[in-house]
Each structure stands twice: as structure tokens, then as C-alpha cells.
Amino acid sequence: MRYRRILPLVALVATGLVGTAFVGPSPPPGDGAPAADRLVRPDGTGSYVWPYTSRRRSVDGRTLALNVLVRGDPVQVRRALEGRSDVDWTAVEGDADVAVGGSPWRPARGAARYTYVTSDTDGGGRWVTAAYQLGTGAYLGRRVHVRAYPAPSGNWTALQAHAEYWDWFRLRHTVTGVAAGGRFVERDLRDEPFVAGVSREYHGLGGGGGDGWLTVIEFAPAALLLGLVLPVVGRSRATLADASLPVAVVALVLGVRAAGVVAEGLVPTADPKLFAAVLYPVLAVGAPAVAARLARGRPPTRTALLAAAGLGAGVLLDLGGVGVTVIPVRLALHRIALAGALGLLALGAARADRRTVALGGAAWVLALAAPLAGVV
């Protein structure tokens, strides 16, 4: 009889984990180099680019759509993005220097992503990785992330810009929008004096979060770089006792996020993954430890529900804090599995039932391991 209460929580964990394995985008068919009709000619020359990025040197690893094209000398484009206020620019017409705004971009870290380009000199195609990556925002919070792919020959640079946030339960970034990233780049450069125009071009190839449109930013051809300095860069007591568990779980989830962002700001030159390596165990071990400790002696069913609700509230507040308003189904199912596991562990702790505690702990570990195995 007593174990009937366990079954719904076990079912919750199982549903979440199984769902994450089957719900999600499927990779496009094919492998190797892209077909000729899947290439885009950016600037009317003989060079082409595949308008996507890929996890590997093959179309079957496709990830996100290239969404911004900057026409201009690739070296000039990079300088404009990385340190435009440290550069002496001449006016498009005349010899007077012009003032430009500061750059929000900083060098960024991210996984290797490839795209396919052809050269207008020899016509050969090859897979290339991003020449540089830029970001604005916090690595362990939310940011806009850009990967840049300069032309092998010709005056253009293709950008893949997207908004993303650091997901503590997956230990990697989750993309929230390709369009949002492109709009940020467009707003950043639109009013600069070295930009001659901003337009949109339709190439008709959707997928990867794109709709077949490219934002095209035209650099003024007469804008010259004169110099460069890159930046170095009783009842009341019972109520209080009931509230302590969910509040503690919420505080733990939000505290890990805040600590990561603060640490990244204090030591900007350090690899943010070092902070993630320190803080992730706090989240992974801290949540079940808090649930086990505060659930002792409490009403079992209510305590299990409060533990699960606390994690759910923490996740929602955390996502809201990094600007996420829409959660993919597979991620929602994964968080449901985590909440069910924590509730199961709290149920066992409240009953002083070691078997149920062990079952909840195993479910928690399994749910955390699922993203590391590529299931989520």
C-alpha cells in the first residue's frame, strides 16, 4: 500500500527520460558535401557558401542557419566587430575622421562548427571552421553568440548569430533563437558611419532555425582603417518548515546561476567552464542533499510534492532570468524527470525509507547523465 505513492513519481521520471530520447529535431538526411542547389552565392561572385553550420564536416551534422552576411573586407569586418572604437576611421566622403560607437563584442568560446565554402579562384569547395567567435553577455547566463566565416576569396563574411543561455542541467548552452541573434547584430551595426546600408535577401533555404532570409550589411567601400589598437581583452512553524524545502531548492538553483555569472565577471580572462566545473557539483549534489535533509520527519506526500515543485519553480525562475520564454518539449520533459526524481528522494527521506531514497537518488543521477550521453 505504501509503495503506491511511489509509482506516480517513478512514472514521472520514466516519462521524462523516455520522452527526451524520442522528442527532438531529427538531423537532415545525407552526408558529405552539400548539393550545388543547397549553396548560396553571397556577393555575386563565383564563390558560394552553404547557409548552415554543422557539428562535423558533413551535412548530416547540420545545426543552425547562417543569418547575417557582411559585405566588405573580412579584415575590416573583424576589426569593426572586435574593436571599432579603437580604430581610426575616415569618413566615407572627405578626409575627416569619424566617431564610432563602442563594440559590445568580446572574444567568445564555443564548440567547433563548420560550414562549406567554395572559392571563386579555383572553384573547389571545402569545409571550414569559424575563423573567430564573439559574444556579448555572460557565458554562464545568457548571451548572443556569433561565429564568423570569412570568404576564402572575395569580400564577404558570413555570420551565424544566435541567442542562447547556459543550461546547468545539460552543462552546455541551449539556443533560444537564431532570429534574435541576427537582429542584435543588425541593431549593433546599422547606425555606424562605416555601414552603407542594411537589407535582407531571400535565398529560399529554410531550416536550422532560419526562414531562408539573410540580413545583409554593406560596409562603405571608401571607409579606410588608419590605425588599430585591439582591446586587451505550531501552524506557523509547520508552514515555515514546509516552505523551507522548496525555498532552499529554488535558492540553490538560482544561486548557482548567480555565482557563475559573478565569477565570470570578476575573472573575465578565465575559461568559464572552470567555474562550471566547480559549481555543477553544488547543483548536482546539493539539490538531493537539501531535499534529503529537510524532508526528514515531514509528511511524506506533501514533502515529495514540495520538493518537486521547488525544483520546477527554480527552473522556471532561472530560465526567466536568462530571458527564456519558450522551452522545447524535450527539455521540458527532462526537467519533469528531474523534478520527479527529487520528489521521489524526498518521499523516501520523509518516510526514512532507504530503498526509496536510493531509488530517487538513482533516478536523479540517471536524469543528470542523460544530457551527457546525448539523450537530451
C-alpha positions in Angstrom: 0.0 0.0 0.0 2.7 2.4 1.0 4.5 2.0 -2.3 1.5 3.0 -4.3 2.6 6.6 -3.8 6.0 5.9 -5.3 4.6 4.7 -8.6 3.4 8.1 -9.9 6.8 9.6 -9.2 8.6 6.7 -10.9 6.3 7.1 -13.9 7.1 10.8 -14.0 10.8 10.2 -14.1 10.4 7.4 -16.7 8.1 9.6 -18.9 10.5 12.5 -18.8 13.6 10.4 -19.7 11.9 8.3 -22.4 10.3 11.4 -23.9 13.6 13.2 -24.2 15.0 10.4 -26.1 12.3 10.5 -28.8 11.2 14.1 -28.9 13.6 16.5 -30.7 14.8 17.6 -34.0 16.0 14.9 -36.4 19.1 15.5 -38.5 18.6 16.2 -42.2 19.3 13.3 -44.5 22.5 12.9 -46.4 26.2 13.2 -45.7 29.4 14.7 -47.1 29.4 17.9 -49.1 26.2 19.8 -49.8 24.5 19.6 -53.2 25.1 22.5 -55.5 21.4 23.6 -55.2 21.9 24.0 -51.4 24.7 26.6 -51.8 24.2 30.4 -51.8 26.4 32.9 -53.7 26.7 35.8 -51.3 28.0 38.7 -53.4 27.5 37.9 -57.0 31.0 36.4 -57.5 31.9 32.8 -58.2 32.2 31.8 -54.5 29.4 30.0 -52.6 28.6 29.1 -49.1 26.3 26.5 -47.5 23.9 28.6 -45.4 24.2 26.5 -42.3 26.7 25.3 -39.7 27.4 21.7 -38.9 28.9 19.7 -35.9 31.1 17.9 -38.3 32.4 18.1 -41.9 29.2 16.8 -43.3 25.7 18.0 -43.9 24.2 15.3 -41.6 25.6 17.3 -38.7 23.6 20.5 -39.6 22.9 22.8 -36.7 22.0 26.4 -37.2 21.4 28.7 -40.2 23.8 31.4 -41.2 21.7 34.5 -40.8 24.0 37.6 -41.4 26.2 38.4 -44.3 28.6 41.4 -44.1 29.9 42.6 -47.4 33.3 44.2 -47.0 36.9 43.4 -46.5 37.0 40.5 -44.0 39.9 42.0 -42.0 38.0 45.3 -41.8 34.8 43.5 -40.7 36.6 41.7 -37.9 38.2 44.9 -36.7 34.8 46.7 -36.8 33.2 44.0 -34.6 36.0 43.5 -32.1 37.4 47.0 -31.5 35.7 49.6 -33.7 36.1 52.5 -31.1 39.8 51.8 -31.0 40.2 52.2 -34.8 40.7 55.5 -36.7 38.1 55.6 -39.4 37.9 58.1 -42.2 34.7 59.5 -43.4 33.2 57.9 -46.5 33.4 61.3 -48.2 36.1 63.6 -47.2 39.2 63.3 -45.1 37.8 64.0 -41.6 37.9 61.2 -39.0 34.5 60.0 -37.8 33.5 58.8 -34.4 32.1 55.3 -34.0 30.3 53.6 -31.1 32.0 51.2 -28.8 31.8 47.5 -29.5 29.7 45.2 -27.3 31.5 42.1 -28.5 34.2 40.2 -26.8 36.1 37.1 -27.9 33.9 34.0 -27.1 34.3 30.3 -26.6 32.1 27.7 -28.2 32.2 24.3 -29.8 33.7 23.9 -33.3 31.1 24.4 -36.0 31.8 24.0 -39.7 30.3 25.4 -42.9 31.1 24.6 -46.6 32.5 27.3 -48.9 33.8 27.4 -52.4 36.5 29.6 -53.9 35.9 31.8 -56.9 39.6 31.3 -57.9 39.7 27.6 -58.3 36.1 26.6 -57.9 37.0 24.0 -55.2 34.9 23.5 -52.1 35.9 22.7 -48.6 34.7 22.5 -45.0 35.9 25.3 -42.8 35.6 26.1 -39.1 34.8 29.6 -37.7 37.7 32.0 -38.1 36.7 33.6 -34.8 33.8 33.7 -32.3 32.3 36.7 -30.5 29.8 37.1 -27.7 28.0 39.7 -25.7 26.5 38.8 -22.3 27.6 36.2 -19.7 28.8 32.7 -20.7 27.1 31.2 -17.7 24.0 33.4 -18.1 22.6 34.4 -21.4 24.4 35.8 -24.4 24.3 36.5 -28.1 27.0 34.3 -29.7 28.5 34.8 -33.2 30.6 32.5 -35.3 32.3 34.2 -38.3 33.2 32.6 -41.6 35.2 34.9 -43.9 35.2 34.2 -47.6 38.1 32.1 -48.9 38.3 34.7 -51.6 36.1 37.7 -52.1 34.9 40.5 -49.8 32.3 39.0 -47.5 31.9 37.4 -44.1 29.1 35.1 -43.2 27.9 35.1 -39.6 25.9 32.7 -37.6 24.4 34.7 -34.7 22.1 33.2 -32.1 20.8 33.9 -28.6 21.5 31.2 -26.0 21.6 30.5 -22.3 23.8 28.2 -20.1 21.8 25.2 -19.0 23.1 23.9 -15.7 21.2 20.6 -16.1 22.8 19.9 -19.5 26.2 21.5 -18.9 26.1 23.3 -22.2 24.3 26.2 -24.0 20.8 25.9 -25.2 19.9 28.1 -28.3 16.7 30.2 -27.9 16.7 31.9 -31.2 18.5 32.4 -34.5 16.4 35.4 -35.5 17.1 37.2 -32.2 20.8 36.9 -32.7 20.6 38.3 -36.2 18.5 41.2 -35.1 21.1 42.0 -32.4 23.9 42.2 -34.9 21.8 44.3 -37.2 20.9 46.8 -34.4 24.6 46.9 -33.4 25.9 47.9 -36.8 23.0 49.7 -38.5 23.8 53.3 -37.4 27.6 53.1 -37.6 29.1 55.6 -40.1 31.1 52.9 -41.9 27.9 51.0 -42.8 26.5 52.0 -46.1 23.3 50.0 -45.8 21.3 47.1 -44.3 18.9 45.0 -46.3 17.5 41.5 -46.4 17.9 38.9 -49.1 15.9 35.7 -49.6 17.7 32.6 -50.7 14.8 30.2 -50.0 16.7 27.6 -48.0 14.9 27.2 -44.6 15.8 25.0 -41.7 18.3 25.3 -38.9 16.2 28.0 -37.2 16.3 30.1 -40.3 13.5 31.2 -42.7 15.5 31.5 -45.9 16.4 35.2 -45.3 19.8 36.7 -44.8 20.4 40.1 -43.2 23.0 41.8 -45.5 25.1 44.6 -44.0 27.1 46.6 -46.6 30.3 48.3 -45.5 31.1 51.6 -47.1 33.7 50.9 -49.7 35.6 54.1 -49.1 35.9 53.6 -45.4 39.6 53.1 -44.6 41.3 51.9 -41.5 44.1 54.2 -40.5 45.2 52.5 -37.3 44.2 49.8 -34.9 44.6 49.2 -31.2 42.8 46.0 -30.2 41.4 45.9 -26.6 43.0 43.6 -24.2 40.6 41.9 -23.5 2.7 25.4 15.7 0.9 26.0 12.4 3.1 28.8 11.6 6.1 26.6 12.4 4.7 23.8 10.3 4.1 26.2 7.4 7.6 27.5 7.7 9.0 24.0 7.8 7.0 23.1 4.7 8.3 26.2 2.9 11.9 25.6 3.8 12.4 22.8 1.3 11.1 24.4 -1.9 12.7 27.7 -0.9 16.0 26.0 -0.4 15.9 24.2 -3.7 14.9 27.4 -5.5 17.7 29.3 -3.8 20.2 26.6 -4.8 19.3 26.7 -8.5 19.3 30.5 -8.7 22.4 30.7 -6.5 24.4 28.5 -8.8 23.4 30.7 -11.8 24.3 33.9 -10.0 27.6 32.6 -8.7 28.6 31.6 -12.2 27.8 35.0 -13.7 29.5 36.8 -10.9 32.6 34.7 -11.1 32.8 35.2 -14.8 32.5 38.9 -14.4 35.3 39.0 -11.7 37.7 36.9 -13.7 36.9 37.6 -17.4 40.1 36.0 -18.7 39.4 32.6 -17.2 37.7 29.9 -19.1 34.1 29.9 -17.9 34.0 26.1 -17.9 36.3 26.2 -14.9 33.6 27.9 -12.9 31.0 25.5 -14.3 33.2 22.6 -13.2 33.2 23.9 -9.6 29.5 24.9 -9.5 27.9 22.0 -11.2 28.7 19.6 -8.3 27.0 22.1 -6.0 23.8 21.8 -8.0 24.1 18.0 -8.8 24.8 17.0 -5.2 23.3 20.0 -3.3 19.7 19.5 -4.5 19.3 15.9 -3.4 21.2 16.6 -0.2 19.0 19.6 0.7 15.9 17.5 -0.2 17.0 14.6 2.0 17.9 16.8 4.9 14.8 19.0 5.0 12.4 16.2 4.2 13.1 14.2 7.4 10.1 14.0 9.8 7.8 15.8 7.4 4.5 14.5 5.9 5.7 12.2 3.0 3.3 13.0 0.2 3.3 16.7 0.8 7.0 16.9 1.1 7.5 15.0 -2.1 5.3 17.4 -3.9 7.0 20.4 -2.4 10.4 19.1 -3.4 9.3 18.6 -7.0 7.5 21.9 -7.1 10.6 23.7 -5.7 12.8 22.4 -8.4 10.2 23.2 -11.0 9.9 26.8 -9.7 13.7 27.1 -9.6 14.0 26.0 -13.2 11.3 28.4 -14.3 12.7 31.4 -12.4 16.2 30.5 -13.7 15.0 30.4 -17.3 13.1 33.6 -16.9 16.2 35.2 -15.5 18.1 34.4 -18.7 15.3 35.6 -20.9 13.9 32.2 -22.0 10.1 32.2 -22.7 9.7 29.1 -24.8 11.1 25.7 -23.7 11.5 22.9 -26.3 9.4 19.8 -25.4 12.4 17.5 -24.9 13.9 20.0 -22.3 10.6 20.3 -20.5 10.4 16.5 -20.3 13.9 16.4 -18.9 13.1 18.9 -16.2 10.0 16.9 -15.3 12.1 13.8 -14.9 14.5 15.7 -12.6 11.6 17.1 -10.5 10.1 13.6 -10.2 13.4 12.2 -9.1 13.9 14.8 -6.5 10.3 14.3 -5.2 10.9 10.5 -5.0 14.1 11.1 -3.0 12.3 13.5 -0.6 9.4 11.0 -0.2 11.9 8.3 0.9 13.7 10.7 3.3 10.4 11.7 4.8 9.5 8.1 5.4 13.0 7.1 6.5 12.8 4.5 3.7 16.3 3.9 2.4 15.1 1.9 -0.6 13.0 4.8 -1.8 15.8 7.2 -1.2 18.2 5.0 -3.2 15.6 4.8 -6.0 15.2 8.6 -6.1 19.0 9.1 -6.0 19.5 6.7 -8.9 16.7 8.4 -10.9 18.4 11.8 -10.2 21.8 10.5 -11.4 20.2 8.9 -14.5 18.4 12.2 -15.3 21.6 14.2 -14.9 23.6 11.7 -17.0 21.1 11.7 -19.9 22.3 15.0 -21.4 26.0 13.9 -21.1 25.0 10.8 -23.1 23.4 13.0 -25.8 19.9 11.9 -25.0 18.8 15.5 -24.2 
